[in-house]
Amino acid sequence: MAEPHELTALEQAAALRRRELSAHELVEHTLSRIDALDATLGAFVTLTPDRALEAAREADRRLAAGSGDDLPPLLGVPTAIKDLAMTAGVRTTFGSPVYANFVPDVDDDAARLLREAGAISVGKTSTPEFGLPPYTEPAGRPPAVTPWDTTRLAGGSSGGAGAAVAGGLVAFAHGTDGGGSIRIPAAACGLVGLKTTRGLVSRGPLGGDPLGMSVSGPLARTVADAAAMLDVLAVAVPGEAYPAAPLPAGETYAGHVERAAPGRLRIGRYRTPPVPGAEVDPACIAGYERTSELLAGLGHDVVEFDPGISPEFLPAFETLWAVLAHAHPVPAEAEPLLAPLTRWWRDRGSAISAPEYLAATQAALGVTRTVVGAQADADTGVDVVLTPALAQLPRPVGWFTAGGDPAEDFERQKRFTPFTATYNITGQPALSLPVGWGRDATAPNGPELPVAVQLVGRPGADALLLELAAQLEAAAQWCDRRPPTW
């Protein structure tokens, strides 16, 4: 058998059921990998080895006593929870020194559902303060870096999760996405990252945000592992503000991926960023063009597409994001502990009046109607939208914060990731998929870095996206390549 970290999450689960590997051995191996590599990768902010080993011993008892049909699907498989998600009895910092010692007494539903499915969390993955920027350089912590070039950032805000999975520390990990925060690290780290349909995965018990822009979802090395995690997370929870329709009885996301036969689809593509001034790196364009050719070769109709993104999108998103910077209470005396970018966002949010916030929510609903309507139009609509995942390849450590001006930091953020936030406004499922490698135009002699595309489905079409992604994964054959840190 291959080394445990070489196995996918589903392969680990199968090996555990066949008793070729014990959960205790697997967790010990995972903790050993973290001990050896995490100082370089910056993936974890908190480790829970004692809890994980105890859970592994209990998993081994259940595996020895039970049969396959009555065991949880991910029993004994190591994973990790993003540090924006509360975990009962485990320190949850939200990436901020303000919450350095906060230990909640309740789990977010995503953490609870993964535990009930038998997955064993080995700790909390690093995130920037309150998940606000698309990079992960939390104060007092090493930056989360992509294992493909450790001088470059893993993205954010699920950057620690991306580094952990791409570095072979865990096979898959939980993330959240409010403006691209699953898809961005997936693209930077060469992973599959799914922003789920709004309401498909509960953000309870406290919720994410009033418009449901932020969702939970998987980061994984394979489409099949992402689907396996989604099968566990996509459980209806009473009281969700935006409940999404479940799969029909008897269907699973894993089953859709295994079939990988989405039929002939009409796929609309665009590469012009909806953010003024953003330019797309030639390597990102090359990956987008190569994917278009692959899709056409698979029998799909690939057409140029106008996504219908109005100029109202960006100011509405910025207003909503500024207000959401206040989602985590901060006592007045702790304000000086906040990062400059966080203070800048919170100052902007404090200056927004209730009528201005209401106008932004109304504009967001208008953007949603237009964008979803364009994709669903009976005459010109498409089943799936294709874009570059990012406009630039992973950025160097310190690139966003160079100069110390939060406003310039945010301008760089917008130029880096202009394609993602639209679909947090609209609530559509969107998936980042690695399709190859390329070199940064600003560093042509540097190492090859992951290149990814974004696939966007109609609301509720998560299964179709995963099925198409599995088809592309088989055609592109990118899964077996490993980063230098492996």
Beta strands, then each sheet from edge to edge (+ up, - down):
strand 1: 44-47
strand 2: 78-82
strand 3: 120-125
strand 4: 172-177
strand 5: 192-195
strand 6: 215-220
strand 7: 266-269
strand 8: 301-304
strand 9: 384-388
strand 10: 430-438
strand 11: 449-457
sheet 1: 1+ 3- 2-
sheet 2: 4+ 6- 5+ 10- 11+ 9- 7- 8-
end
